[in-house]
């Protein structure tokens, strides 16, 4: 077993510190592209082709550990969650065929491009309204005032959740992030476990209400498909809602925050999309490549194998670092350079690959595109406030600035 060799070297693997992991990623790709992290107990995979190969081979590399907590759940927290039927809960990302195939097929019938496209005018209206609240102020904190609520309101439209529940569900979603991908003490786990129980009960109630009153939204469609004879249970529908209420806004909040930050830090790119909004769709792909919302994801090896020249034993846990693979020079010329006109930007792995490719990718990209279109149109002279230190929530996978302070001259 090759253990992470960088504790005495130039860079150190700090799995819960995502402030600027990219220099380490680059060193790892060149020196030891697959290594074992003693801290995590995971084999870490950093090259593009190796990550893509693992994503492609679901029979050997299962997703069953994709949402398992990195740290063992404390006994009291585990008992609390078990009492509410939360152990083993997964929407789609942690499922494997045949259940994954069955559920994804049914969800795809409801969560389709037609339904997403119907949301565009409402997303644009939300973006205009949200930006309008601060456009005359000359300054804003864009995570709190733009990126935080808007994606939640959109996914709530899709799932038929009242707008007044935004803050509560966002709070529950943060607890889920920290319980699954964070590094919590036992006392902290108990608090967040209770929040997750509340979150799960909320999702179950969403489904129950659709049985009583049909609705034109995703859970309503799934209940209707169930009634027509499609094989999906109430628990599975609730689990899809539980997953989408988290993934559908947390990652899009990150995409919007990362995107505006990178475009403003690379000033020529910001000015380019202001002058030519047609560049925005590919700019979104480049943002996902260069500064992804999710920098790593997990798999488990069901049998002995080899990845990047490293022997992987059966039962081993894998951490696939898409944030590293996305900058691999073997796939992307000058991978550490931000280039919104990059011809193959959309080949990034930030939305996964293979059978688990993100079902919500079109919606997340649409939201980010609309926000950038409206922000560049309304406040083209936007600048990052100087001398700003960016902070990132401590966890292994979800990377976005906690705050993004900007300023501009008002007329």
C-alpha positions as CSV (number, residue, x, y, z in Angstrom):
1,X,0.0,0.0,0.0
2,X,1.3,3.4,-0.9
3,X,0.5,6.0,1.7
4,X,0.2,9.7,1.0
5,X,3.8,10.8,0.5
6,X,3.3,14.5,1.0
7,X,3.4,15.1,4.7
8,X,7.0,16.0,4.5
9,X,6.9,17.5,1.1
10,X,5.9,20.7,-0.6
11,X,2.2,20.1,-0.4
12,X,0.1,18.2,2.2
13,X,-3.2,16.4,1.6
14,X,-5.8,18.1,3.9
15,X,-9.0,16.3,3.0
16,X,-11.3,18.6,5.0
17,X,-9.6,21.9,3.9
18,X,-10.8,23.0,0.5
19,X,-9.4,26.6,0.6
20,X,-7.0,25.9,-2.2
21,X,-6.4,22.2,-2.8
22,X,-5.3,22.6,-6.4
23,X,-1.5,22.8,-5.9
24,X,-1.6,19.5,-4.0
25,X,-3.8,18.0,-6.7
26,X,-1.3,18.9,-9.4
27,X,1.6,17.5,-7.4
28,X,-0.3,14.2,-6.8
29,X,-1.2,13.8,-10.5
30,X,2.5,14.0,-11.4
31,X,4.1,12.1,-8.5
32,X,1.6,9.6,-7.2
33,X,-1.8,9.8,-8.9
34,X,-3.4,7.1,-6.7
35,X,-2.4,7.0,-3.0
36,X,-3.9,5.8,0.3
37,X,-5.0,8.4,2.9
38,X,-4.5,7.1,6.4
39,X,-6.7,10.0,7.7
40,X,-9.7,9.0,5.6
41,X,-9.0,5.3,5.1
42,X,-9.6,5.9,1.4
43,X,-7.6,5.4,-1.8
44,X,-7.5,8.8,-3.5
45,X,-7.6,9.0,-7.3
46,X,-6.5,12.2,-9.0
47,X,-6.1,11.7,-12.8
48,X,-8.9,12.3,-15.3
49,X,-8.8,9.0,-17.1
50,X,-8.6,6.9,-13.9
51,X,-11.6,8.8,-12.4
52,X,-13.6,8.4,-15.6
53,X,-12.8,4.7,-15.8
54,X,-14.0,4.2,-12.2
55,X,-17.3,6.1,-12.9
56,X,-17.8,4.0,-16.0
57,X,-17.4,0.6,-14.3
58,X,-20.3,0.5,-11.8
59,X,-20.1,-3.3,-11.5
60,X,-16.6,-3.2,-10.0
61,X,-16.9,0.2,-8.3
62,X,-20.2,0.5,-6.5
63,X,-21.8,3.8,-5.4
64,X,-23.1,2.3,-2.2
65,X,-20.8,4.4,0.0
66,X,-21.4,7.6,-1.9
67,X,-23.3,9.2,1.0
68,X,-21.9,7.3,3.9
69,X,-20.5,9.5,6.7
70,X,-16.7,9.8,6.6
71,X,-16.7,9.7,10.4
72,X,-18.5,7.0,12.3
73,X,-22.0,8.1,13.5
74,X,-22.0,8.5,17.3
75,X,-24.2,5.9,19.1
76,X,-26.8,8.5,20.3
77,X,-27.0,10.1,16.9
78,X,-27.3,6.7,15.2
79,X,-30.1,5.6,17.5
80,X,-32.0,8.8,16.8
81,X,-31.8,8.3,13.1
82,X,-32.5,4.6,13.2
83,X,-35.7,5.2,15.2
84,X,-36.9,7.4,12.3
85,X,-36.0,4.8,9.6
86,X,-33.1,6.9,8.2
87,X,-30.4,4.3,8.1
88,X,-29.6,3.2,4.5
89,X,-31.6,6.1,3.0
90,X,-30.6,7.1,-0.5
91,X,-32.2,8.9,-3.5
92,X,-30.2,7.8,-6.6
93,X,-26.5,8.5,-6.1
94,X,-26.0,5.8,-3.5
95,X,-28.1,3.1,-5.2
96,X,-26.9,0.4,-7.6
97,X,-28.7,-1.5,-10.4
98,X,-31.3,-2.9,-10.6
99,X,-33.0,-0.5,-8.1
100,X,-31.0,2.5,-9.5
101,X,-32.1,1.7,-13.0
102,X,-35.8,1.2,-12.0
103,X,-36.0,4.4,-9.9
104,X,-34.0,6.6,-12.3
105,X,-36.1,5.6,-15.3
106,X,-39.3,6.6,-13.4
107,X,-37.8,9.9,-12.0
108,X,-36.6,10.7,-15.5
109,X,-40.1,10.5,-16.8
110,X,-41.1,13.3,-14.4
111,X,-37.8,15.3,-14.1
112,X,-37.4,15.9,-17.8
113,X,-36.1,18.7,-20.1
114,X,-39.7,19.8,-20.8
115,X,-40.4,20.4,-17.1
116,X,-37.0,22.1,-16.6
117,X,-37.5,24.4,-19.7
118,X,-40.9,25.5,-18.3
119,X,-39.1,26.8,-15.2
120,X,-36.8,29.2,-17.2
121,X,-39.2,32.2,-17.2
122,X,-39.8,31.8,-13.5
123,X,-36.0,31.5,-12.8
124,X,-35.4,34.7,-14.8
125,X,-38.1,36.5,-12.9
126,X,-36.6,35.4,-9.6
127,X,-33.1,36.5,-10.7
128,X,-34.4,39.9,-11.8
129,X,-36.3,40.4,-8.5
130,X,-33.4,39.2,-6.4
131,X,-30.8,41.4,-8.1
132,X,-33.2,44.3,-8.0
133,X,-33.2,44.3,-4.2
134,X,-29.5,45.3,-4.0
135,X,-28.6,46.8,-7.4
136,X,-28.9,50.3,-6.1
137,X,-26.8,49.7,-3.0
138,X,-23.3,49.8,-4.6
139,X,-22.3,46.7,-2.6
140,X,-23.5,43.2,-1.7
141,X,-22.6,39.9,-0.2
142,X,-23.6,37.7,-3.1
143,X,-23.8,34.3,-1.4
144,X,-26.3,35.5,1.1
145,X,-28.1,38.0,-1.2
146,X,-28.2,36.0,-4.4
147,X,-26.7,32.6,-4.5
148,X,-28.2,31.2,-1.3
149,X,-31.9,31.6,-1.7
150,X,-32.5,31.6,-5.5
151,X,-31.6,27.9,-6.2
152,X,-33.6,26.8,-3.2
153,X,-36.6,28.7,-4.5
154,X,-36.2,27.0,-7.9
155,X,-35.9,23.5,-6.6
156,X,-38.9,24.3,-4.3
157,X,-40.9,25.2,-7.4
158,X,-40.0,21.9,-8.9
159,X,-40.9,20.0,-5.7
160,X,-43.9,22.0,-4.8
161,X,-42.5,23.3,-1.5
162,X,-43.9,26.6,-0.1
163,X,-41.4,29.6,-0.4
164,X,-41.8,30.3,3.3
165,X,-40.0,27.0,4.1
166,X,-36.7,28.1,2.3
167,X,-34.7,29.0,5.3
168,X,-35.7,26.0,7.3
169,X,-35.0,23.4,4.6
170,X,-31.7,25.1,3.8
171,X,-30.7,24.8,7.4
172,X,-31.6,21.1,7.4
173,X,-29.6,20.6,4.2
174,X,-26.5,22.1,5.8
175,X,-26.8,19.6,8.6
176,X,-26.9,16.8,6.0
177,X,-23.8,18.1,4.4
178,X,-21.9,18.3,7.7
179,X,-23.1,14.9,8.9
180,X,-22.1,13.1,5.7
181,X,-19.0,15.0,4.5
182,X,-17.8,16.9,7.6
183,X,-15.7,16.2,10.7
184,X,-18.1,16.6,13.6
185,X,-17.8,15.9,17.3
186,X,-20.3,13.5,19.0
187,X,-22.3,16.4,20.5
188,X,-22.4,18.2,17.1
189,X,-23.6,15.0,15.4
190,X,-26.5,14.7,17.8
191,X,-27.8,18.2,16.9
192,X,-27.4,17.7,13.2
193,X,-28.9,14.2,13.4
194,X,-32.1,15.7,14.8
195,X,-32.2,18.2,12.0
196,X,-31.9,15.4,9.5
197,X,-34.8,13.6,11.1
198,X,-36.9,16.7,10.8
199,X,-35.8,17.0,7.1
200,X,-36.7,13.3,6.4
201,X,-40.1,13.7,8.1
202,X,-40.8,16.8,6.0
203,X,-40.1,14.9,2.8
204,X,-42.3,12.0,3.8
205,X,-45.1,14.5,4.4
206,X,-44.6,16.0,0.9
207,X,-45.5,12.6,-0.5
208,X,-48.4,12.0,1.8
209,X,-49.9,15.3,0.8
210,X,-49.7,14.4,-2.9
211,X,-51.8,11.3,-2.2
212,X,-54.5,13.5,-0.7
213,X,-54.3,16.3,-3.3
214,X,-52.7,15.9,-6.8
215,X,-50.1,18.6,-7.7
216,X,-48.2,19.6,-10.9
217,X,-44.7,19.1,-9.5
218,X,-42.1,16.4,-9.2
219,X,-43.4,14.5,-6.2
220,X,-46.9,14.9,-7.6
221,X,-45.8,13.4,-10.9
222,X,-44.1,10.5,-9.1
223,X,-47.2,9.7,-7.0
224,X,-49.2,9.8,-10.2
225,X,-46.8,7.5,-12.0
226,X,-47.0,5.1,-9.0
227,X,-50.8,5.1,-9.3
228,X,-50.5,4.2,-13.0
229,X,-48.6,1.1,-12.0
230,X,-44.9,2.2,-12.2
231,X,-42.9,0.4,-9.5
232,X,-41.8,3.1,-7.0
233,X,-42.7,3.2,-3.3
234,X,-43.6,6.2,-1.1
235,X,-40.3,5.8,0.7
236,X,-38.4,5.9,-2.5
237,X,-40.3,9.0,-3.7
238,X,-39.6,10.7,-0.3
239,X,-35.9,9.7,-0.7
240,X,-35.8,11.3,-4.1
241,X,-37.2,14.5,-2.6
242,X,-34.8,14.3,0.3
243,X,-31.9,14.0,-2.1
244,X,-33.1,16.7,-4.6
245,X,-34.0,19.2,-1.9
246,X,-30.3,19.0,-0.9
247,X,-28.5,18.4,-4.2
248,X,-30.8,20.6,-6.2
249,X,-29.8,23.8,-4.4
250,X,-26.7,23.3,-2.3
251,X,-24.6,22.5,-5.4
252,X,-26.2,25.2,-7.5
253,X,-25.6,27.8,-4.8
254,X,-22.0,26.7,-5.0
255,X,-21.9,26.9,-8.8
256,X,-23.3,30.4,-8.8
257,X,-20.9,31.5,-6.0
258,X,-17.8,29.9,-7.6
259,X,-18.8,31.2,-11.0
260,X,-19.1,34.8,-10.1
261,X,-16.0,34.7,-8.0
262,X,-13.8,33.1,-10.8
263,X,-15.2,35.5,-13.4
264,X,-14.5,38.5,-11.3
265,X,-11.0,37.3,-10.4
266,X,-10.3,36.7,-14.1
267,X,-11.5,40.2,-15.1
268,X,-11.1,39.7,-18.8
269,X,-13.6,36.8,-18.7
270,X,-16.2,38.9,-16.8
271,X,-15.8,41.7,-19.4
272,X,-16.1,39.2,-22.2
273,X,-19.5,37.8,-21.1
274,X,-20.7,41.3,-20.4
275,X,-19.9,42.2,-24.0
276,X,-21.1,38.9,-25.4
277,X,-23.7,37.0,-23.4
278,X,-23.5,34.1,-26.0
279,X,-20.2,33.1,-24.2
280,X,-22.1,32.4,-20.9
281,X,-23.1,28.7,-21.5
282,X,-19.5,27.7,-22.2
283,X,-18.3,29.9,-19.4
284,X,-20.6,27.9,-17.0
285,X,-19.0,24.6,-18.3
286,X,-15.5,26.1,-17.7
287,X,-16.5,27.2,-14.2
288,X,-17.7,23.6,-13.5
289,X,-14.3,22.3,-14.8
290,X,-12.0,24.8,-13.1
291,X,-13.8,25.4,-9.8
292,X,-16.4,22.7,-9.3
293,X,-19.1,22.7,-6.7
294,X,-18.2,19.1,-5.8
295,X,-14.5,18.4,-5.9
296,X,-14.7,14.7,-4.9
297,X,-17.1,11.8,-4.8
298,X,-16.9,8.2,-3.6
299,X,-16.9,4.6,-4.7
300,X,-16.2,1.2,-3.2
301,X,-14.3,-1.5,-4.9
302,X,-16.2,-4.8,-4.9
303,X,-13.2,-6.8,-6.1
304,X,-9.4,-6.6,-6.3
305,X,-8.4,-4.3,-9.2
306,X,-5.8,-1.9,-10.4
307,X,-6.2,1.9,-10.9
308,X,-3.4,4.0,-12.3
309,X,-0.8,1.3,-11.6
310,X,-2.0,1.0,-7.9
311,X,-3.3,-2.4,-6.6
312,X,-6.7,-1.8,-5.0
313,X,-8.0,-4.6,-2.7
314,X,-11.6,-5.8,-2.7
315,X,-13.7,-3.7,-0.3
316,X,-11.5,-0.6,-0.5
317,X,-13.1,2.8,-0.4
318,X,-12.2,5.3,-3.2
319,X,-12.2,9.1,-3.2
320,X,-12.4,10.3,-6.8
321,X,-11.1,13.8,-6.9
322,X,-12.9,15.4,-9.9
323,X,-11.5,18.8,-8.9
324,X,-8.0,17.3,-9.8
325,X,-9.0,15.3,-12.9
326,X,-10.7,18.4,-14.3
327,X,-7.3,20.2,-14.4
328,X,-5.4,17.2,-15.8
329,X,-3.2,18.6,-18.6
330,X,-3.5,15.2,-20.4
331,X,-7.2,16.0,-21.0
332,X,-7.3,19.8,-20.9
333,X,-4.6,22.0,-22.4
334,X,-3.1,24.2,-19.7
335,X,-5.6,22.8,-17.2
336,X,-4.8,25.3,-14.5
337,X,-5.7,28.2,-16.8
338,X,-9.3,29.6,-16.7
339,X,-10.5,29.9,-20.3
340,X,-14.2,30.5,-20.9
341,X,-13.7,29.8,-24.6
342,X,-12.1,26.4,-24.0
343,X,-13.4,24.1,-26.7
344,X,-13.7,20.9,-24.6
345,X,-14.8,22.5,-21.3
346,X,-17.9,20.4,-21.1
347,X,-15.8,17.2,-20.8
348,X,-15.3,17.9,-17.1
349,X,-16.3,15.3,-14.6
350,X,-18.0,17.6,-12.1
351,X,-21.5,16.1,-12.8
352,X,-20.1,12.6,-12.6
353,X,-20.1,10.1,-15.5
354,X,-21.9,6.9,-16.5
355,X,-25.1,5.7,-15.0
356,X,-24.9,8.1,-12.1
357,X,-24.4,11.3,-14.2
358,X,-26.2,14.1,-12.4
359,X,-29.9,14.1,-13.3
360,X,-30.2,17.8,-12.3
361,X,-27.3,19.0,-14.5
362,X,-29.5,20.8,-17.1
363,X,-31.4,22.7,-14.3
364,X,-28.2,23.7,-12.5
365,X,-26.6,25.0,-15.7
366,X,-29.8,26.8,-16.7
367,X,-30.0,28.6,-13.3
368,X,-26.3,29.6,-13.5
369,X,-26.7,30.9,-17.0
370,X,-29.8,33.0,-16.2
371,X,-28.2,34.5,-13.1
372,X,-25.0,35.5,-15.1
373,X,-27.1,36.9,-17.9
374,X,-29.1,39.1,-15.6
375,X,-26.2,40.1,-13.3
376,X,-24.0,41.1,-16.2
377,X,-26.9,43.0,-17.8
378,X,-27.8,44.8,-14.6
379,X,-24.4,45.4,-12.9
380,X,-21.7,45.1,-15.5
381,X,-19.2,47.1,-13.4
382,X,-19.2,44.6,-10.6
383,X,-15.9,44.1,-8.8
384,X,-14.7,42.0,-5.9
385,X,-14.1,44.0,-2.7
386,X,-10.3,44.2,-2.3
387,X,-8.3,42.5,0.5
388,X,-10.9,39.8,0.9
389,X,-10.0,36.5,2.4
390,X,-12.3,33.7,1.1
391,X,-13.4,30.9,3.5
392,X,-14.7,27.5,2.5
393,X,-16.8,25.2,4.7
394,X,-14.6,22.4,6.1
395,X,-15.6,19.1,4.4
396,X,-14.2,16.7,1.8
397,X,-16.4,17.4,-1.2
398,X,-18.5,20.6,-1.4
399,X,-16.4,23.7,-2.3
400,X,-17.7,27.2,-2.5
401,X,-16.9,30.5,-0.8
402,X,-18.8,31.1,2.4
403,X,-19.1,34.8,1.5
404,X,-18.5,36.9,-1.7
405,X,-18.3,40.6,-1.1
406,X,-18.6,42.8,-4.2
407,X,-19.0,46.5,-5.0
408,X,-19.8,48.7,-7.9
409,X,-20.5,52.3,-8.7
410,X,-24.1,53.3,-8.9
411,X,-25.5,56.0,-11.2
